Amino acid sequence: MDDMTVETSQPLLIAGGGIAGLATSLALKQRGIESIVIEHRSLAADAGLAINLPGNAIAALENLGLHADIDRLGHPVRRREYRAQDDRVLAVIDEDAFWSDAMRPRAVRRADLIAMLGAHLDASANRLNRSVKGVRQDAATAYIQLDNGDELSAPLLVGADGVRSTVRQALMGTTHASASRLASASWRFMAPNPGVDGWTLWTGKRGMILLLPVDDRTVYGWVALASEDVGATELQKLHDVFKDFPERVRTALSWALAHPDDLYHSPIEEVRFDRWSEGRVVLLGDAAHATAPVWAQGAALAMEDAVALARLVAESDDIAGVGRRFEDARQSRVRHVQAMTDRLAKTARLPYGLRRLMMPFVVPRSYRATYDPLRRI
Ligand SMILES: Cc1cc2nc3c(=O)[nH]c(=O)nc-3n(C[C@H](O)[C@H](O)[C@H](O)COP(=O)(O)OP(=O)(O)OC[C@H]3O[C@@H](n4cnc5c(N)ncnc54)[C@H](O)[C@@H]3O)c2cc1C
C-alpha cells in the first residue's frame, strides 16, 4: 500500500454543503475517495431562488456525471437581451450560437441544483448536520472543531463554507469579504413570467433588473441598485427606483413586492486573496474567490474547482502539496473572471446616458472576451 492509498483511505473533510462542497464530495466519490460534508443548515436560505448557469457550468456538470439531470431540470437560456429603461434594445447575444449544444446555458432552481449535486450522499455516513467552529492542523493531519465540542481529523480539509468562511478565518486570521464594486446589495425573487422570452436585463438611472425564465410560467428576478441601498424594511423604495421601467418589469416587481416574505435581500461581497491553501487545508468556491455575479460564474467556478481538486487528490502521492497545485491549476481562470467582473462593474457605474451609448459596443465585446477563454475547458 503506498502513501497515497493510506492517506486517502481516511475520509476527507468538507466544511460547507453548498454548491462547492457537494460538488467536491461528488467529484471525489467518482474517483473512489470518501468524504464527510459538514453543513449547518438543513436548507440553504436562497434555495427557493434560481441561478443562471453559463456554458462552462454545464460542462462542469457533465464532468460530474449530471448532464441528464441538468437537461431535465434546467431551462435553456438561448439568448440575452440588454435593454434601456425605456425598453430600447441595446445589445443582443445569441448564446445558442456562442456555446455548443453540449454547453447550452441553463437557468435552474437552486434547490434542484443542490439536490442533484447531493444525491450521492449517504446521510448517515457522509453528511453531518453541525456547525464548524474552528480548524487546526499539524504536519500529518487537519482537524475540524464542531459546535458540539467534537473534533474530526482527516489528511485533507476542504473549506467550502462560502463567502464568510470560518475555515478561511482560521487559516488566514481576520479576513473579511468586501463589498463589490458593482453594488453593495441586491434583491432576488421568483414571480409569474410577465412576458419575458429569455435572459433580459434592463439598465436605468438608479438600478438594473434581470428577469430570467426558469420554466414556461416563472421568472427569476435580480435587482441591483446603482448607488443606493434599500434596506430590508424599505421595500416601497424599489417601486420608486423602477417606476419608469417597462410594464413587464413593473409587473414582476409589483408581484415580488406584494410577497415580501419571498423577496431575498443579500449583500454582494467579494473575496480576493493570493493564497487559497495552507498545508492540509484548501479553500474553494466562494470561500476562496466570491465574485459579484455579473457574469454568473460563482457556481461554474465552484464546480470546476471541485473537479480540479478531486483530480489532483486522486493523482497525488503527496496530499499535503495538493493545495499549492490546486492554486496553480485554478488561479489564472479565476483571476480572468475577477478582471472581467471589474471591467463590467466600471461600465455599470457610468452615468446612465453614457452607459446607454456605450452598451451596444461594450456588451458584445465584453461577453466574448469573458466567455471565450471559459469555453476552453
Ligand atoms: C445576488 C447573487 C446572485 C447570484 N447569482 C448567480 C448566478 O446567477 N450564477 C452563478 O453561478 N452564481 C451566482 N451567484 C454566486 C453563487 O451563488 C455562489 O458563487 C455559489 O453559491 C458559491 O457556492 P459555495 O458552495 O462556494 O458557497 P455557498 O453557496 O455560500 O455555500 C456555503 C455553505 O457552507 C455552509 N456553511 C457556512 N459556514 C458554515 C459553518 N461554520 N459550518 C457548517 N456549514 C457552514 C452554508 O450554510 C452553505 O450551505 C450569485 C450570488 C449572489 C449573492
The ligand as an ORCA input file, in Angstrom:
! r2SCAN-3c Opt
* xyz 0 1
  C     -27.283     38.025     -5.545
  C     -26.498     36.863     -6.048
  C     -26.809     36.294     -7.278
  C     -26.035     35.243     -7.782
  N     -26.332     34.715     -8.996
  C     -25.561     33.737     -9.501
  C     -25.829     33.161    -10.774
  O     -26.816     33.507    -11.438
  N     -24.990     32.196    -11.253
  C     -23.910     31.767    -10.508
  O     -23.184     30.879    -10.963
  N     -23.640     32.269     -9.300
  C     -24.433     33.231     -8.778
  N     -24.160     33.736     -7.553
  C     -22.998     33.199     -6.812
  C     -23.273     31.810     -6.269
  O     -24.463     31.808     -5.512
  C     -22.114     31.377     -5.391
  O     -20.909     31.589     -6.088
  C     -22.232     29.912     -5.028
  O     -23.387     29.693     -4.270
  C     -20.998     29.509     -4.247
  O     -21.184     28.262     -3.676
  P     -20.355     27.845     -2.383
  O     -20.741     26.460     -2.124
  O     -18.928     28.193     -2.551
  O     -20.889     28.810     -1.228
  P     -22.325     28.802     -0.545
  O     -23.384     28.598     -1.545
  O     -22.376     30.033      0.288
  O     -22.283     27.523      0.399
  C     -21.560     27.507      1.599
  C     -22.236     26.509      2.527
  O     -21.465     26.416      3.721
  C     -22.366     26.407      4.827
  N     -21.615     26.928      5.979
  C     -21.127     28.178      6.132
  N     -20.488     28.281      7.295
  C     -20.580     27.080      7.895
  C     -20.118     26.569      9.133
  N     -19.399     27.318     10.002
  N     -20.396     25.290      9.460
  C     -21.108     24.484      8.604
  N     -21.584     24.922      7.412
  C     -21.303     26.203      7.068
  C     -23.520     27.295      4.399
  O     -24.694     27.022      5.134
  C     -23.635     26.945      2.929
  O     -24.532     25.873      2.699
  C     -24.923     34.759     -7.023
  C     -24.624     35.309     -5.783
  C     -25.399     36.357     -5.280
  C     -25.057     36.948     -3.940
*
